[in-house]
Amino acid sequence: MAQGRGSAVALGLALLCLLIHSEIADAATYVVGDSGGWTFNVVGWPSGKSFRPGDVLVFRYNPSVHNVVAVSAAGYRGCSAPTGSRVFTSGNDRITLARGTNYFICSFPGHCQAGMKIAVTAV
């Protein structure tokens, strides 16, 4: 009887691994701002695109003059990065989307207000 239970657990683990692998394999990669990269006036870039949880956004920019900050809806609306916000500064950041709306801004003074922010909904 223990052997049967062990086989069921092994089969369950194998199916779980397959499911996880297929989710990752289906993930798409998007370069934010396309050829222009992460810069001013990208706020409309997500329009017309379909995003799924697990998709990857690549933010390409000059790190001496920009950054990427993952913020809440309030941070997005107010162009503010609260203490503890996740800040990316490599200039080639890869961020995996979570289910729901993901908000990103540049926290350099005036940049978010100039349209350097995006809201991406993954469904």
VEXDREN-2710 file (C-alpha; in Angstrom, 1 decimal):
% VEXDREN-2710
k/r/px/py/pz
1/MET/0.0/0.0/0.0
2/ALA/2.9/2.4/0.8
3/GLN/4.3/1.8/-2.7
4/GLY/1.0/2.9/-4.3
5/ARG/0.9/6.1/-2.2
6/GLY/4.5/6.8/-3.2
7/SER/3.8/6.3/-6.9
8/ALA/0.8/8.7/-6.6
9/VAL/3.0/11.4/-4.9
10/ALA/5.7/10.9/-7.6
11/LEU/3.1/11.2/-10.4
12/GLY/1.6/14.3/-8.7
13/LEU/5.1/16.0/-8.5
14/ALA/5.8/15.1/-12.1
15/LEU/2.5/16.7/-13.2
16/LEU/3.2/19.8/-11.1
17/CYS/6.7/20.2/-12.6
18/LEU/5.2/19.9/-16.1
19/LEU/2.6/22.5/-15.4
20/ILE/5.1/24.9/-14.0
21/HIS/7.4/24.4/-16.9
22/SER/4.6/24.9/-19.5
23/GLU/3.6/28.2/-17.8
24/ILE/7.2/29.5/-18.0
25/ALA/7.6/28.3/-21.5
26/ASP/4.5/30.2/-22.6
27/ALA/5.8/33.5/-21.1
28/ALA/6.4/36.3/-23.5
29/THR/9.2/39.0/-23.3
30/TYR/8.4/42.6/-24.1
31/VAL/10.9/45.4/-24.4
32/VAL/9.2/48.5/-22.8
33/GLY/9.0/51.3/-25.3
34/ASP/10.1/49.0/-28.1
35/SER/13.1/50.3/-30.0
36/GLY/13.0/53.6/-28.0
37/GLY/13.4/51.9/-24.7
38/TRP/12.3/53.1/-21.3
39/THR/12.0/56.9/-21.8
40/PHE/9.6/59.8/-21.7
41/ASN/6.1/59.5/-23.0
42/VAL/5.9/55.7/-22.8
43/VAL/2.7/55.8/-20.7
44/GLY/0.6/54.6/-23.7
45/TRP/3.1/51.8/-24.7
46/PRO/1.0/48.9/-23.1
47/SER/-2.1/49.9/-25.1
48/GLY/-3.2/47.2/-27.5
49/LYS/-0.9/44.5/-26.0
50/SER/-2.1/41.5/-24.1
51/PHE/0.0/40.5/-21.1
52/ARG/-0.2/37.4/-18.9
53/PRO/1.2/36.7/-15.5
54/GLY/4.8/35.4/-15.9
55/ASP/5.5/37.6/-19.0
56/VAL/8.7/39.5/-18.7
57/LEU/9.2/43.3/-19.3
58/VAL/12.7/44.4/-20.2
59/PHE/13.4/48.0/-19.3
60/ARG/16.4/49.4/-21.3
61/TYR/17.7/52.8/-20.4
62/ASN/20.7/54.9/-19.4
63/PRO/21.1/54.2/-15.6
64/SER/22.9/57.5/-15.0
65/VAL/19.7/59.4/-15.9
66/HIS/16.8/57.0/-15.3
67/ASN/15.6/54.1/-13.1
68/VAL/12.6/51.8/-12.8
69/VAL/10.6/51.6/-9.6
70/ALA/7.8/49.2/-9.0
71/VAL/5.0/51.1/-7.2
72/SER/1.4/50.8/-6.0
73/ALA/-1.5/52.3/-7.8
74/ALA/-1.2/55.3/-5.5
75/GLY/2.5/55.7/-6.2
76/TYR/1.7/55.5/-9.9
77/ARG/-1.0/58.2/-9.7
78/GLY/1.0/60.5/-7.5
79/CYS/4.4/59.8/-9.2
80/SER/5.9/58.9/-5.9
81/ALA/8.1/56.0/-4.8
82/PRO/7.3/55.2/-1.1
83/THR/10.2/54.0/1.1
84/GLY/10.7/50.3/0.6
85/SER/9.7/50.4/-3.1
86/ARG/11.7/48.0/-5.3
87/VAL/14.1/50.1/-7.4
88/PHE/15.9/48.8/-10.5
89/THR/19.0/50.5/-11.7
90/SER/20.9/48.2/-14.1
91/GLY/19.7/49.8/-17.4
92/ASN/18.6/46.4/-18.6
93/ASP/16.1/45.2/-16.0
94/ARG/14.0/42.1/-16.5
95/ILE/10.8/42.2/-14.4
96/THR/8.3/39.3/-14.4
97/LEU/4.7/40.4/-14.3
98/ALA/2.4/39.4/-11.5
99/ARG/-1.3/38.8/-12.0
100/GLY/-3.2/42.1/-12.0
101/THR/-2.0/45.6/-12.7
102/ASN/1.7/46.2/-12.3
103/TYR/2.8/49.8/-12.0
104/PHE/6.3/51.2/-12.8
105/ILE/7.7/54.8/-12.7
106/CYS/11.0/56.5/-13.1
107/SER/11.7/58.2/-9.8
108/PHE/14.2/60.8/-11.1
109/PRO/12.7/64.3/-10.4
110/GLY/10.1/65.2/-13.0
111/HIS/10.4/62.1/-15.2
112/CYS/7.2/60.3/-14.1
113/GLN/5.3/63.6/-14.5
114/ALA/6.6/63.8/-18.0
115/GLY/5.1/60.4/-18.9
116/MET/7.9/58.0/-17.8
117/LYS/5.5/55.6/-16.2
118/ILE/3.4/52.6/-17.3
119/ALA/0.6/50.4/-15.9
120/VAL/0.6/46.9/-17.3
121/THR/-2.3/44.5/-16.5
122/ALA/-1.6/40.8/-16.7
123/VAL/-4.6/38.6/-16.9
END
